[in-house]
Amino acid sequence: MGISTAPGAMTSEEIVSLSREHTFFSWSVQGAIDPIAVDHAEGVYLYTPEGRRILDFNSQLMSVNIGHGDRRVIDAITEQALKLQYVQPAFATEPRARLGAKMAEILPGDIDKIFFTLGGAEAVENAIKLARHFTGRHKILARYRAYHGATLGAMTLTGDPRRWANEPGIVGVVRYPDTHRWGEKEPRPVGESLQGLEDVIRYEGPHTIAAVFLETIVGTNGILIPPDGYIRGVREICDRYGILMVADEVMAGFGRTGRWFAVDHWDVVPDLMTMAKGLTSSYLPLGAVAMRHHVAEKFDSMMFYGGLTYSSHPVSLAAALATIRVYEEDGLIENAARLDPVMRGHHERLAARHPSVGAIRNLGLFGIVDLVRSRDPWTPLTPFNGTSDEMKAIGRFLRDEGVYTMIANNSIHTNPPLCISEEQLAEGFEVIDRALEIADRAVV
């Protein structure tokens, strides 16, 4: 008799065993994976089938912004699923009408039209198409310390080593300098970074460049917060040369930094903006590429050659409307702003206590701790695109102590749900504090 398709009680061991045997995991050597089995989740906590509690200190993939298990979103999903499950994207529905209008309210400046996708990578793919169609040009500028998604075009824009195994990608992608270089503690001077961008534009030919893509705040490659003046400088350069500015807000958007969108910190309006993750708090798949009025207007009389079977999926749109309502009703964006200095205080205490802490960064609840073998000279605890025995041990310690977060290169991410309390935030940092004793032993 085969496995039952009806829900039932399985142990962690059974879940992991069958999952490993019959399903494929992302970004993994399949024979080396050791996943955690999760049965349910509530607020900032995950629970195994045996009832073990795990603090979700990374909002899964910086995405479950409102926290787990919010009944308002679950009920909205259920209500919509009972009424209308799916129609193809050429139809109009009430969730589509309401979410489009609501997004126009909260998006910056004159961004007032949205194309809905099923995730961030699809949003980036369609932003590439929109930029090329709008300008009639083919080149796209992107950075090395960037992640834009795992589909072909988005992966080509991605600069980090995850790109290597997936090359060759799409044609026409050109790199411009990052604000932060690997192996350096501080960002480069704003003028130097902006001059580097302008040099690339000059060398490539402005008339050939459709768009400059950038993560407003770089996510998985280090929570790299641009120095003041940089985002506005990119906007001015794009305006000067008639190039579209595309802000990737897939991770930074929807309250993560204490504003609706990270670009709001610098009062900049990009021409196109991609988003996903926090749009539904990942309760259902949904992404979007939003565009300024003058960009959208051109397509009133010109065909857009793009489409998706699940674009504007009514159940996902209902989840997004309910999620936005939770942000507003619970003051979650304000809570992220309020906890900005609280997280910074935790970071600073770690830096004062542990010689292995080389750098700390956060904006709102978008944070990271970089670990080093030496502060002077500044020497990361891992090589570029690598790990170390110490980082592996820290990962095991956090897991054993019931804290889930992202460990990447020489960094510990601190990106909890926006509903987290000060006490719960302190709980996570107390475990990280003890974990850093492992790293301290490696300091030269």
Disulfide bonds with the S-S distance in Angstrom:
none
